[in-house]
Amino acid sequence: MMKDKKPDMVVYDEEKEQYNAAFLPYATSFSAPQIKAPNNGSWKNSQIYKANKHLKAKYEALKAEYEELMKVLEYNELITSSKFSFEPLIGEIYHLYNNKNSEPFLSIINPDTCSFEYLGSFRLTSDYLWEKIENKSDSLSLND
């Protein structure tokens, strides 16, 4: 037996055999306010912009750190491949020069008293990595 079909505007639960419009979390009459999904497109766009900006800042920081590590690697390869006849001490400053044959060598002689081509001053860190030291004359010329 087929039961009478209720009109679409009548909210009737056939399983429970009762009217349940009052129990639903949404309006069921034609005169009820329209249900609209919130427009969160602008929120999504601003969040995407903020996330992209944050990720770009992290990328730039990692890129700068990578470039700094590559400089340290370059300095270490340059100094370890240079000629020197002493054991460098941690924390001491050494100077790198090119000799007459354009071969790099490490020395304790100050650049002011040496006539070779000066390549830079370096300090051996406790990690056994060479870090470039800026000379006072270089930093003064930058500030003038």
Stockholm file with secondary structure:
# STOCKHOLM 1.0

chainA/1-144         MMKDKKPDMVVYDEEKEQYNAAFLPYATSFSAPQIKAPNNGSWKNSQIYKANKHLKAKYEALKAEYEELMKVLEYNELITSSKFSFEPLIGEIYHLYNNKNSEPFLSIINPDTCSFEYLGSFRLTSDYLWEKIENKSDSLSLND
#=GR chainA/1-144 SS CCCCCCCTTSCEETTTTEECGGGSSSCCSTTSCCCCCCCCHHHHHHHHHHHHHHHHHHHHHHHHHHHHHHHHHHHHHHHHHSBCSSCCCTTCEEEEEECTTSCEEEESSCGGGCCSEEEEEEEECTTSCEEEECCHHHHHHHHC
#=GC SS_cons         CCCCCCCTTSCEETTTTEECGGGSSSCCSTTSCCCCCCCCHHHHHHHHHHHHHHHHHHHHHHHHHHHHHHHHHHHHHHHHHSBCSSCCCTTCEEEEEECTTSCEEEESSCGGGCCSEEEEEEEECTTSCEEEECCHHHHHHHHC
//
